[in-house]
Amino acid sequence: MSKMSQSVAARVEELLREQLSELGIDVNKLEPHEIVENMKCDVFSDESMIYYWKGEPVLRVEPESAEDGTTSWRMFTKDDLPAQ
């Protein structure tokens, strides 16, 4: 199991904020209960994740393992995701 570093987790949070802002949401005014009600994250067996806002995918995060055993994380915003 690959552990996401704090810097990668911070980048995921930054991208989520950007994606919500692009949807016209003022992330600074979001209440915790609004996030709980509207944000969902599916985690898959390969450790990839898809974040959803109100049912719409906004960010996909995928691990990539190198031969030396290190893991890097690729991130795809809603503009990069395939149409559903």
C-alpha positions as a Markdown table, in Angstrom:
| # | Residue | x | y | z |
|---|---|---|---|---|
| 1 | Met | 0.0 | 0.0 | 0.0 |
| 2 | Ser | 1.4 | 3.4 | -1.0 |
| 3 | Lys | 1.2 | 6.2 | 1.5 |
| 4 | Met | 0.4 | 9.6 | 0.1 |
| 5 | Ser | 2.9 | 12.2 | 1.4 |
| 6 | Gln | 1.7 | 15.4 | 3.1 |
| 7 | Ser | 2.8 | 17.4 | 0.1 |
| 8 | Val | 0.7 | 15.2 | -2.3 |
| 9 | Ala | -2.3 | 15.5 | 0.0 |
| 10 | Ala | -1.9 | 19.2 | 0.1 |
| 11 | Arg | -1.8 | 19.3 | -3.7 |
| 12 | Val | -5.0 | 17.2 | -3.9 |
| 13 | Glu | -6.7 | 19.7 | -1.5 |
| 14 | Glu | -5.4 | 22.6 | -3.6 |
| 15 | Leu | -6.8 | 21.0 | -6.8 |
| 16 | Leu | -10.1 | 20.3 | -5.1 |
| 17 | Arg | -10.4 | 23.9 | -4.1 |
| 18 | Glu | -9.6 | 25.0 | -7.6 |
| 19 | Gln | -12.2 | 22.7 | -9.1 |
| 20 | Leu | -14.9 | 23.9 | -6.8 |
| 21 | Ser | -14.0 | 27.5 | -7.5 |
| 22 | Glu | -14.3 | 26.8 | -11.2 |
| 23 | Leu | -17.8 | 25.5 | -10.5 |
| 24 | Gly | -18.6 | 28.9 | -8.9 |
| 25 | Ile | -18.4 | 27.8 | -5.3 |
| 26 | Asp | -16.7 | 30.1 | -2.8 |
| 27 | Val | -14.7 | 27.4 | -0.9 |
| 28 | Asn | -14.0 | 29.9 | 1.9 |
| 29 | Lys | -17.7 | 30.1 | 2.7 |
| 30 | Leu | -18.4 | 26.3 | 2.7 |
| 31 | Glu | -19.6 | 24.9 | 6.0 |
| 32 | Pro | -18.3 | 21.5 | 7.1 |
| 33 | His | -21.8 | 20.0 | 6.8 |
| 34 | Glu | -22.0 | 21.2 | 3.2 |
| 35 | Ile | -18.7 | 19.4 | 2.4 |
| 36 | Val | -19.9 | 16.2 | 4.1 |
| 37 | Glu | -23.2 | 16.3 | 2.2 |
| 38 | Asn | -21.8 | 17.1 | -1.3 |
| 39 | Met | -18.2 | 15.7 | -1.4 |
| 40 | Lys | -17.6 | 12.0 | -2.0 |
| 41 | Cys | -14.4 | 10.0 | -2.6 |
| 42 | Asp | -14.3 | 6.6 | -4.1 |
| 43 | Val | -11.1 | 4.6 | -3.4 |
| 44 | Phe | -10.3 | 1.7 | -5.6 |
| 45 | Ser | -8.3 | -1.5 | -5.0 |
| 46 | Asp | -5.4 | 0.0 | -7.0 |
| 47 | Glu | -5.4 | 3.0 | -4.6 |
| 48 | Ser | -6.7 | 5.4 | -7.2 |
| 49 | Met | -9.4 | 7.8 | -6.0 |
| 50 | Ile | -12.1 | 9.8 | -7.7 |
| 51 | Tyr | -13.5 | 12.8 | -5.9 |
| 52 | Tyr | -17.1 | 13.9 | -6.6 |
| 53 | Trp | -19.0 | 17.1 | -5.9 |
| 54 | Lys | -22.7 | 16.7 | -6.0 |
| 55 | Gly | -22.3 | 13.5 | -8.0 |
| 56 | Glu | -20.1 | 15.0 | -10.6 |
| 57 | Pro | -16.4 | 13.8 | -10.8 |
| 58 | Val | -14.0 | 16.7 | -10.2 |
| 59 | Leu | -10.7 | 15.0 | -9.6 |
| 60 | Arg | -9.0 | 11.6 | -10.1 |
| 61 | Val | -5.8 | 10.7 | -8.4 |
| 62 | Glu | -3.8 | 7.6 | -9.6 |
| 63 | Pro | -0.7 | 6.1 | -8.1 |
| 64 | Glu | 2.2 | 5.2 | -10.4 |
| 65 | Ser | 4.9 | 2.8 | -9.1 |
| 66 | Ala | 8.4 | 3.1 | -10.3 |
| 67 | Glu | 10.9 | 0.2 | -10.6 |
| 68 | Asp | 12.8 | 1.5 | -7.5 |
| 69 | Gly | 9.6 | 1.1 | -5.4 |
| 70 | Thr | 8.7 | 4.7 | -5.2 |
| 71 | Thr | 5.2 | 5.9 | -5.9 |
| 72 | Ser | 4.3 | 9.1 | -7.7 |
| 73 | Trp | 0.7 | 10.4 | -8.0 |
| 74 | Arg | -1.0 | 11.6 | -11.2 |
| 75 | Met | -3.9 | 13.9 | -10.9 |
| 76 | Phe | -6.6 | 14.6 | -13.4 |
| 77 | Thr | -9.1 | 17.5 | -13.1 |
| 78 | Lys | -12.6 | 17.4 | -14.4 |
| 79 | Asp | -11.4 | 18.7 | -17.7 |
| 80 | Asp | -9.1 | 15.7 | -18.1 |
| 81 | Leu | -11.6 | 13.1 | -17.1 |
| 82 | Pro | -13.5 | 11.1 | -19.8 |
| 83 | Ala | -17.1 | 12.0 | -20.3 |
| 84 | Gln | -19.5 | 9.8 | -18.4 |
